[in-house]
């Protein structure tokens, strides 16, 4: 797998509206996109710091993975997303061949027109890892 850079850090929040003033008014960042990813039951807001994006993740349903994570006491960084040059499908296969547990066996659509796949934190030293590439 060829990782080219950190694409974004996913940050779980209860309300984008409530936390956005911190990022914009205190840190001086600008939110450039807000979108809902219905099949993942999440609303996202994106801010950029240099080449790395921050993705704020707000659950849109009580059974959303983000809602469940927040319920268990999760706060702050939810996942690290790495851009892959050789494609998400290939990267998932390679990870699985190295006995990494997959959350996604095949790539799926994510925010910002990206194809994504997650590796399970139980086999990635506790870090929920997302692999991503622009959708074609």
Secondary structure as a PSIPRED ss2 file (coil, helix, strand):
# PSIPRED VFORMAT (PSIPRED V4.0)

   1 X C   1.000  0.000  0.000
   2 X C   1.000  0.000  0.000
   3 X E   0.000  0.000  1.000
   4 X E   0.000  0.000  1.000
   5 X E   0.000  0.000  1.000
   6 X E   0.000  0.000  1.000
   7 X E   0.000  0.000  1.000
   8 X E   0.000  0.000  1.000
   9 X E   0.000  0.000  1.000
  10 X E   0.000  0.000  1.000
  11 X E   0.000  0.000  1.000
  12 X E   0.000  0.000  1.000
  13 X E   0.000  0.000  1.000
  14 X C   1.000  0.000  0.000
  15 X C   1.000  0.000  0.000
  16 X H   0.000  1.000  0.000
  17 X H   0.000  1.000  0.000
  18 X H   0.000  1.000  0.000
  19 X H   0.000  1.000  0.000
  20 X H   0.000  1.000  0.000
  21 X H   0.000  1.000  0.000
  22 X H   0.000  1.000  0.000
  23 X H   0.000  1.000  0.000
  24 X H   0.000  1.000  0.000
  25 X H   0.000  1.000  0.000
  26 X H   0.000  1.000  0.000
  27 X C   1.000  0.000  0.000
  28 X C   1.000  0.000  0.000
  29 X C   1.000  0.000  0.000
  30 X C   1.000  0.000  0.000
  31 X E   0.000  0.000  1.000
  32 X E   0.000  0.000  1.000
  33 X E   0.000  0.000  1.000
  34 X E   0.000  0.000  1.000
  35 X E   0.000  0.000  1.000
  36 X E   0.000  0.000  1.000
  37 X E   0.000  0.000  1.000
  38 X H   0.000  1.000  0.000
  39 X H   0.000  1.000  0.000
  40 X H   0.000  1.000  0.000
  41 X C   1.000  0.000  0.000
  42 X E   0.000  0.000  1.000
  43 X E   0.000  0.000  1.000
  44 X E   0.000  0.000  1.000
  45 X E   0.000  0.000  1.000
  46 X E   0.000  0.000  1.000
  47 X E   0.000  0.000  1.000
  48 X E   0.000  0.000  1.000
  49 X E   0.000  0.000  1.000
  50 X C   1.000  0.000  0.000
  51 X C   1.000  0.000  0.000
  52 X E   0.000  0.000  1.000
  53 X E   0.000  0.000  1.000
  54 X E   0.000  0.000  1.000
  55 X E   0.000  0.000  1.000
  56 X E   0.000  0.000  1.000
  57 X E   0.000  0.000  1.000
  58 X E   0.000  0.000  1.000
  59 X E   0.000  0.000  1.000
  60 X C   1.000  0.000  0.000
  61 X C   1.000  0.000  0.000
  62 X C   1.000  0.000  0.000
  63 X C   1.000  0.000  0.000
  64 X C   1.000  0.000  0.000
  65 X H   0.000  1.000  0.000
  66 X H   0.000  1.000  0.000
  67 X H   0.000  1.000  0.000
  68 X H   0.000  1.000  0.000
  69 X H   0.000  1.000  0.000
  70 X H   0.000  1.000  0.000
  71 X H   0.000  1.000  0.000
  72 X C   1.000  0.000  0.000
  73 X C   1.000  0.000  0.000
  74 X C   1.000  0.000  0.000
  75 X C   1.000  0.000  0.000
  76 X E   0.000  0.000  1.000
  77 X E   0.000  0.000  1.000
  78 X E   0.000  0.000  1.000
  79 X E   0.000  0.000  1.000
  80 X E   0.000  0.000  1.000
  81 X E   0.000  0.000  1.000
  82 X E   0.000  0.000  1.000
  83 X E   0.000  0.000  1.000
  84 X E   0.000  0.000  1.000
  85 X C   1.000  0.000  0.000
  86 X C   1.000  0.000  0.000
  87 X C   1.000  0.000  0.000
  88 X H   0.000  1.000  0.000
  89 X H   0.000  1.000  0.000
  90 X H   0.000  1.000  0.000
  91 X H   0.000  1.000  0.000
  92 X H   0.000  1.000  0.000
  93 X H   0.000  1.000  0.000
  94 X H   0.000  1.000  0.000
  95 X H   0.000  1.000  0.000
  96 X H   0.000  1.000  0.000
  97 X H   0.000  1.000  0.000
  98 X C   1.000  0.000  0.000
  99 X C   1.000  0.000  0.000
 100 X C   1.000  0.000  0.000
 101 X C   1.000  0.000  0.000
 102 X E   0.000  0.000  1.000
 103 X C   1.000  0.000  0.000
 104 X C   1.000  0.000  0.000
 105 X C   1.000  0.000  0.000
 106 X C   1.000  0.000  0.000
 107 X C   1.000  0.000  0.000
 108 X E   0.000  0.000  1.000
 109 X E   0.000  0.000  1.000
 110 X E   0.000  0.000  1.000
 111 X H   0.000  1.000  0.000
 112 X H   0.000  1.000  0.000
 113 X H   0.000  1.000  0.000
 114 X E   0.000  0.000  1.000
 115 X E   0.000  0.000  1.000
 116 X E   0.000  0.000  1.000
 117 X E   0.000  0.000  1.000
 118 X E   0.000  0.000  1.000
 119 X E   0.000  0.000  1.000
 120 X C   1.000  0.000  0.000
 121 X H   0.000  1.000  0.000
 122 X H   0.000  1.000  0.000
 123 X H   0.000  1.000  0.000
 124 X C   1.000  0.000  0.000
 125 X C   1.000  0.000  0.000
 126 X C   1.000  0.000  0.000
 127 X C   1.000  0.000  0.000
 128 X C   1.000  0.000  0.000
 129 X E   0.000  0.000  1.000
 130 X E   0.000  0.000  1.000
 131 X E   0.000  0.000  1.000
 132 X E   0.000  0.000  1.000
 133 X E   0.000  0.000  1.000
 134 X E   0.000  0.000  1.000
 135 X C   1.000  0.000  0.000
 136 X C   1.000  0.000  0.000
